[in-house]
Amino acid sequence: MANHTLAEEERLDKEINRKKQKMSEYIEFRLLEQKPKTQVIEVMSKLYRSRLGIIMWFGKWRQYAFFPEPETVFNKECLNDIQSYIAKLR
């Protein structure tokens, strides 16, 4: 176990809590591929452990975009979580 100072421990606790607050209730994001300049992110259902789609760079638009799997349906909270995640990729 690493020896951390009290200040380091508090900083790590705050960072962990911040990440927990930003996590989606229903979906999770996992790095699928790290490319030289961009990332490919897998969007997964927490409940069913199935792929809902991927987030990747869309060259024509020069920005990240979400590519859903066929026959997937999203509510506004999930779409907002996906949008928020994409906004952080910039």
Secondary structure by P-SEA (a helix, b strand, c coil): cccccaaaaaaaaaaaaaaaaaccccbbbbbccccccbbbbbbbccccccccbbbbbbccccbbbbbbcccccccaaaaaaaaaaaaaac
